[in-house]
Amino acid sequence: MDVRPSQQMRDLGVVQYGAAILAEPARAFDLPAERDEAGRITDELFAAMERISQVHPFAKGMGIAAPQIGIGRAAAVVQPPGDAPAIILLNPRITDRYEETDEQYEGCLSFFDVRGLVPRPLKITVETASLTGEAVITVYERGLARLIHHEIDHLNGLLYTARMRTGVDPIPVEEYRQTGRAWAYE
């Protein structure tokens, strides 16, 4: 019997579409006071990402936000494609968005049976907190900006479907696979 991708993710501990925690803004950390808690949750996110990557390859990179593993705190981890180091996002917020956007297909571990065409800025500036509470400002571009933005949306209680154009619906993952498109940038 074939297991649906969403069931596979549920079995790996990923909270699925419809759960209230996915629609609620995550609670920020008080850093450095909650440093240990932030570190523990980050470790849980890395463990979840490791379990998931054993089952499914992510050529475009992947990310997971704490609400997706049932924790309503403002933490996410993004693994860029290739050998780049993982990015830890604590209390992230987008402080600037590039006007130019593009539309690419995105998937989400919380409803993995479909893919959606999502417009996003080509460049974003993000402020996060370090475990010691210092602000860290980073500019992300193209595919990495898309991954980071997707995870920050999760922490704000938004799914990518909220960003899709009116009248555009997600497509079944089987249909997406047939298109075989990677994110392409000029």
LODRENFI-537199 format. One record per residue: x, y, z of N, C-alpha, C, O in turn. Coordinates in steps of 0.02 Angstrom, whole numbers, plus 32768, in hexadecimal, padded with zeros to 4 digits. Each point is the difference from the previous one (the first is absolute). Example, Ala and Ser with C-alpha at 12.3 -4.5 7.8 and 13.67 -1.06 7.14 Angstrom:
! residues 2
82947EE481867FD3803B8000802D803C800080347FFF8021 7FBA80367FBB802A803B80037FD980378025801980378008 
This chain:
! residues 186
802A7FC580007FD6803B8000802C803F8000803080058026 7FBF80297FAE8025803F7FFC7FEC802F80397FC5800A800D 806C801380147FF380308035800380467FE2803180127FDE 7F9B8016802E7FFF80457FE780398027801F80137FF3803A 800A803D7FA180368028801C7FED80228042802A8004802D 7F9880147FD97FEC8021803E7FFF7FCF803B801280128038 7FDA7FB07FBB80007FCD803580487FF08015800E7FF6803B 801E80087F9480477FF4800E801B8036802E80257FF18030 7FCA804E7FC280188038802A7FE07FFC80468022800C8032 7F9E7FE37FD17FDF7FF8804180247FCB8029800C8009803C 80057FBF7FA480237FCA802280448015801A801A7FE48030 8004804F7FB08041801A80147FFA803880348032801E8014 7F917FEF80037FF5803180357FF180467FE88003802F8028 7FEB7FDA7F987FF180437FE77FB5800D80077FD67FD97FE8 8019805D803A7FBB801580087FE2800F7FBC801F80207FD6 7FA37FC9801F7FE180067FBE7FCC80377FFC7FE480168032 801080007F907FD080347FEF7FBF7FF780267FE67FC88005 8000806E80157FC27FFD8027800C8006804A7FD280128026 806B7FDF7FF08010800680488003804A8013801D80297FDC 7FC57FE8805C7FFB804680168044802280068007803B7FF1 802C7FA080268042801D800C801F801E7FC18028802E8004 7FC47FB77FC1801C801A7FC17FE280447FED801B80237FD5 7FAD7FEF80497FDF803F7FF0800A803680367FE380367FFD 80477FBA8034800C802F80388047801D7FFB802F7FDC7FF1 7FD88064801D8044801C800380277FDF80397FE67FF68037 80597FFA7FBC802B7FE080328017803480328006803B7FF0 80067FAF804E8016802D8035804C800A7FFC80267FD07FFC 7FEE806F8006804780117FFD80247FE9803F7FE27FF78035 805F7FFF7FC4802B7FF0803A801780418021800A80327FDE 7FFF7FCC806380208035802580497FEB800780127FD8802B 801880447FA980477FEC8000802A8037801E7FF3803B7FF3 803F7FB48034801C7FBE800C7FDE7FD7803780147FC6800A 7FBA805580197FE17FDB80387FE87FBA7FED80077FD18027 7FDC80287F9C7FE77FBF7FEA80307FDC7FD17FEB7FD87FD6 80548036803280337FE27FD57FFD7FB47FFF80047FE17FCB 7FF67FFF806F7FFF7FB780047FC37FE47FDB80057FCF7FDC 7FC18051802F7FC37FEA7FDE800680077FB47FED7FD37FDB 802E8065800F800A800B7FB880307FCB7FE37FF47FE67FC9 8040800B805B80307FCD7FEA7FE17FBB7FFC800C7FDA7FD1 7FCB801580617FDE7FBF80017FD07FF97FC57FFE7FCC7FDF 7FDC806880147FD07FFE7FC880257FFD7FBD7FEB7FDD7FD2 804C8048802880297FFD7FC3801A7FB97FF67FFF7FE77FC7 80177FF9806E80177FBA7FFB7FC87FD27FE8800B7FD47FD7 7FB8803880427FC67FD77FEB7FF2800B7FB67FEF7FD27FDC 8018806D800D7FF6800E7FB880347FDD7FD57FEF7FE37FCC 8050801E804A80347FDD7FDA7FF37FB47FFF800A7FE07FCC 7FDE8004806B7FF17FB980037FC77FEE7FD080027FCE7FDD 7FCA805D80227FC87FF47FD2801780057FB87FEC7FD77FD6 803E805B801B801980087FBC80297FC37FEA7FFC7FEA7FC7 802A7FFB806780287FC47FF27FD37FC57FF0800C7FDB7FD0 7FC0801A80597FD17FC97FF37FDF80077FBC7FFA7FD07FDA 7FF1806C80167FDC800D7FC2802E7FF77FC47FEC7FE37FCD 805280358038802E7FFB7FC880167FB87FF280187FF17FC9 7FDF7FE28067800E7FB97FF57FCD7FE17FD1800D7FCE7FDF 7FB7804F80207FC87FE57FDB7FF480237FBD7FE97FE17FD0 8028805F802D7FF180287FC4803B802D7FF080188025802B 80017FDA7F968036802E7FED7FE480467FF27FC980087FE6 805D802B802C7FEB80457FF5803680247FD8802C8020801C 7FCF7FDC7FA28032801D7FD48002804D80058034801E7FF5 7F938000801D7FFD804980058010801980467FFE803D800C 80117F9680218008801280467FBE7FF480247FCE7FEF7FE0 8032801980627FC27FF6802680038029803F803580178015 7F917FF180097FFD802280407FC87FE3802A7FD47FDE7FE6 8030802E805B7FCB7FEB802D7FFB8033803980338017801A 7F907FF97FF77FF3803180357FE47FDC803D7FDF7FCD7FF9 802F804E80427FEB7FE0803F7FB57FEE80017FEF7FCA8018 7FE380607FD07FBA7FEC80017FF27FBF7FD97FD17FDC800F 805980157FC07FF77FC37FD880127FC180277FEF7FC97FEB 8033803F804F800C7FC6802B7FDB8009804280117FE28033 7FBB804A7FCB7FD4800780398018802F80377FE77FFE8038 804A802D7FB8801B802F80317FF280477FE8801880157FCC 7FC18010805A7FEB80437FEB8032803780117FED8033801D 80517FC27FD280358031800D802080177FBF7FFE7FDC7FCE 802080608033801B80207FC480467FE77FEF803180238008 7FD17F9E7FE280407FE27FEB7FF47FD87FC07FCD7FDE7FF9 806380267FDA7FFE7FD87FC380487FF17FEB802F80238013 7FD87FA87FC580427FEE7FE57FF77FF67FB57FD17FE17FE9 805E803B7FF17FFF7FF97FB780427FE07FEA803680168014 7FC57FB67FC4803B7FE07FE3800280137FB67FD87FE87FD8 805780458015800680127FBA80147FC37FD680187FCF801B 7FDE80357FA380167FC87FD6804C7FFA800280248030800E 7FF47F947FE280487FF57FFE801D7FF880467FDF7FE9802E 8060802B7FD980247FF6803F8001803E802D802680018031 7FB380317FBF7FFF803D80297FE97FF080467FD77FD3800A 8042805180287FEB7FF380457FB78013800B7FE5802C7FDE 7FFB7FB380517FBA800E80107FFB8046801F802F801A801E 7F9680047FDA7FF28043801A7FCD7FF980387FCA7FE37FF7 8047803780437FD27FFF803A7FDE80448004802180348000 7F9D7FCB80047FD9803D80047FDD800380447FD37FD8800D 80428056801E7FE0800B80417FE080457FFF802280327FF0 7F9E7FD380207FDC803F7FFF800A80267FBE800C803D8001 7FF07FA17FC6800F80247FC17FC8802F7FEB7FC57FF4800D 804F80427FD37FCF802C7FE1801E801E7FC1803C80117FFE 7F9B7FF57FD08016801E7FC17FFC804C80087FCB801C800E 806E80057FE88003804880097FFE80267FBE7FF1803C7FFE 801D7FA07FCB7FFD80207FBE7FF37FCB7FCB801A7FC98004 7FBE804A7FCB7FF07FD47FC7801180247FC07FEE80397FF6 80367FA47FDF801080197FBE7FBF80047FD87FD67FD38006 802180617FD27FC280077FDA7FF77FC97FCC7FC87FE97FF4 806F80027FED7FFB7FCE7FCB7FF07FBB801E80207FEA8030 7FAE7FF67FB37FEC7FBE801880047FCD7FC7800780137FC5 7FF47FAF804C7FF57FCC7FCE7FD27FCC801F7FF38000803C 7FF37FD47F997FD37FCB801680217FBD7FF380177FF17FC9 7FEC7FE7806C801C7FBD7FFA7FD27FD180277FDA8015802B 802C7FAA7FC57FDA7FCE802680237FF48043803D7FFB8004 7F9A8000803080187FEE80437FD97FC480197FC77FF57FED 805A7FE6803E7FDF7FCA80258002801280498023802E8015 7FB77FAD80138000800B80487FF97FBD80237FD67FD77FED 8054801D80447FFF7FC180247FBD7FF480227FEE7FC7800F 7FEC806E7FFE7FC07FFB80227FC57FF27FD27FC97FF38017 8042800F7FA87FCF7FE67FCF80267FEE7FC17FFF80237FCE 80237FA5803880327FEA7FCF7FE47FE07FC280257FED7FD2 7F98800C802A7FE17FE07FC67FF8802F7FC57FF07FEB7FC9 801C805780427FF780317FCB803B802F7FFD80298004802E 7FDB80217F9A803180357FF87FDB803D7FE87FCF7FFA7FDB 8048804180397FDD803D7FED802F80337FE2803A80068013 7FAB80207FBC802680347FDE7FFA8040802A7FCA801D8006 806F7FF880187FFF80358032802C803B7FEA803B7FF67FF2 7FA880468009802A803B7FF28024801580417FE280048035 805F800B7FC480278018803A803480327FE780137FFE7FC6 8004802D80678036802F7FED80407FDA7FEF800E7FCC801D 8018804F7FB480407FE17FEE8036800D803480337FDD8002 7FC2805580298031801080347FDB8019803D7FD180277FFB 80457FC080407FE4801880408038800D803180357FE17FFD 7FBF804E8030802E800C80377FDD7FE6803F7FC68010800D 805E7FC8801A7FE27FDF803A80298010803E803E7FFD8000 7F9E801580358020800980417FEE7FC4802C7FC57FF18009 806E7FEF80127FF57FC8802E802680108040802680318004 7FCF7FA6802F80248008803F80327FC680077FF27FC87FED 80488047802F802E7FCC80137FEB7FE580447FD5801E8021 80477FAB7FF57FEF7FE480428010803180387FE17FFE8036 804F802E7FBE8012803280337FD4803E7FFC8008802E8028 7FC97FD47FA87FD180377FFB801480387FD07FD9802E7FF6 80637FCD7FEC801380347FD17FD97FF97FBF7FF17FC87FEA 800080707FF67FDE80007FBF80337FF07FCA8038801A8000 7FB47FBB7FD280297FEE7FC77FD780107FC17FC87FE87FF9 805480407FDB7FDC80137FC380227FE07FC4803D80067FF7 7F9C7FD77FDF801A7FDC7FC67FD3800D7FC47FC380048007 805C80037FBF7FDA80077FC180027FBC7FDE80357FE27FF7 7F9080067FF57FFB7FC17FDC7FE3800E7FBB7FD7802C7FF7 80407FAD7FD87FEA800A7FBB7FE67FBF7FE180147FC98014 7FC0803F7FBC7FE77FCB7FD47FE67FC480277FD48008802A 80457FBC7FC87FE67FC4801F80057FFF804B7FD47FE88023 806380337FF78009800280497FD08033801F7FE57FF38037 800F80447FA87FCE803180177FBB7FDE80037FDA800B8030 80177FCD7F9F7FBF7FDC7FFD7FFA7FCF803B7FCD7FFF8022 80677FDA7FEA7FFF7FD080387FF7802480447FD77FEC8029 805080497FE17FFE8025803F7FBB802180097FE37FFD8036 800480227F957FBF802180037FC97FCE80117FD4800E8029 802F7FB67FB97FCF7FCB800D7FFF7FEE804A7FCB7FFA801E 80707FFF800080047FED80477FEA8039802D7FDE7FF48032 803380497FBD7FEA803980287FB380067FFD7FE080108032 80047FE17F947FB67FFF7FFA7FE37FCE80327FCF80108022 804F7FB47FE47FE87FCF80317FFF801E80467FD07FF58025 8064802F7FEC8004801D80447FCD8037800B7FF280138039 7FF380077F907FCB803380037FBB7FE27FF77FCE80247FFA 802E7F9980047FC07FDF7FF97FE57FFE7FBA7FC47FF87FF6 806880117FD87FEB80007FBA801B7FC37FDB80387FEB800C 7F9F7FF97FC880167FCC7FD28009801E7FBB7FE480367FF2 80417FAA7FE2800E801E7FBF7FC1800D7FD78000802C7FD5 7FCB7FAF80387FC1800A7FDB7FE68047800B7FDC801B7FD5 8034800580637FEB8045800E802280317FD17FE880387FF7 80507FB47FEC8026802C7FD37FF27FF37FB6801580277FD5 7FC87FA3801C7FF27FF07FBA7FCE80327FE27FD6801B8023 80317FF17F9B7FD2802E7FDF7FB97FE480027FF67FC37FFE 7FD9806980047FB97FEC7FFF7FF27FD87FC1801580127FC9 7FC97FB680407FEE7FD67FC680357FCD7FEE7FF57FD67FD4 8045802C804E80347FCE7FF47FFD7FCE803980048012803B 7FF57FAE7FB47FFA7FCC8032803F7FD4800180227FFA7FCD 7FED7FE8806C80377FD080027FF27FC57FD17FC67FF07FF3 806F7FF17FF57FF97FC67FD380177FC18025802B8004802C 7FBA7FC27FC280177FC2801F804B7FF77FF4801A80117FCC 80077FD3806680487FF67FFC80137FD57FC38035800A7FE2 7FA07FC7800C800D7FD57FC68004802A7FC080297FF37FD4 7FAD803F80278000802D7FC6803F802B8000801E800B7FCC 7FF5800C806F803C802A8005803E7FD87FEB802A801A7FDC 7FDA7FA8803B803A7FD77FEE80077FFA7FB580387FFE7FE6 7F907FFE7FF780037FF97FB7801E803E7FE0801F7FFB7FCB 7FD880408054801D803B7FE2804C8000800A8025801B7FD7 7FF27FC6806080497FF9800C802680418002803B80017FEE 7FA6803580288022804180018023800D80427FE27FFB8036 805D80167FC78023801B803A7FF7804B80007FED801C7FCC 801E8005806C7FFD804880008036801A7FD2803B7FF08008 7FB180397FC98030801B7FCF8004804B80077FCD80228003 80707FF87FFF800A80488002803380117FCB802E7FD97FF2 7FCA80627FF0802F80147FCB80418019801C802D80137FDB 
